[in-house]
Amino acid sequence: MTRLSVNINKIATLRNARGGNLPDLLKAAVDCERFGAQGITVHPRPDERHIRYRDVEDLKPLVKTEFNVEGYPSPAFLELVLKVVPHQVTLVPDPPDAITSNQGWDTLKNRDFLKDVISRLKEKGIRTSIFIDTIPENIVHAAVTGTDRVELYTEAYATAYAEDRENAVKPFVDAAGIARENGLELNAGHDLNLENLRFFHENVPGLLEVSIGHALISDSLYFGLENTIQMYLSRLKRIIA
């Protein structure tokens, strides 16, 4: 079964809107696990507009499933993750002013940079993943960096899903095959939701983990957090005829 990692950035955004500690981010992470989530994802940014660096430190001893920290590998970010040592670090090429992640790595152009970063993370025993699109060359060159996994950037799939889901998913099916041929494990994330997740999961082979935040937290406003997590988990169960 593909693991569901809940991105709790949006809970931190709500907390930060009023100051104080409501909602309690740490309790929310513990509750997500209690409700069935198999991982917790955070993506601290330099301006700390949602997840703060201190949150990452506070979450580490509380997360009992799998702790995934995403971000651009700036000196400050690397200092943080090398100190905290999460289970996984996902490297994302977003500039400091990005509202959300909006592209994958050019792994040829950034190959030497990524190799250096990944070697430092691996010295600490941290599993690494690179946020990437479905361009075959980028997947092939990702393998050269020494990363363990790639995370497929799924916005293009989510955008095209309603109009033609078969064609929307095809590049990701192909990308999964290329990843496997190059010895890479596979994650996915960005704009996956209750409507499009099951089809993606059923068609993309070897998918180990999906990281979902915005849609899941938004759905929880209507369905409640526990029920929403169970609904997402149900989309990740293989249907056997």
Secondary structure, DSSP 8 states (H G I E B T S, - for coil): --EEEEE-HHHHHHHHHHSTTSS-HHHHHHHHHHTT-SEEEE---TT-SSS-HHHHHHHTTT--S-EEEEE---HHHHHHHHHH--SEEEE----TT-SS------TTTTHHHHHHHHHHHHHTT-EEEEEE-S-HHHHHHHHHTT-SEEEEE-HHHHHHTTT-HHHHHHHHHHHHHHHHHTT-EEEEESS--TTTHHHHHHHSTTEEEEEE-HHHHHHHHHH-HHHHHHHHHHHTS----
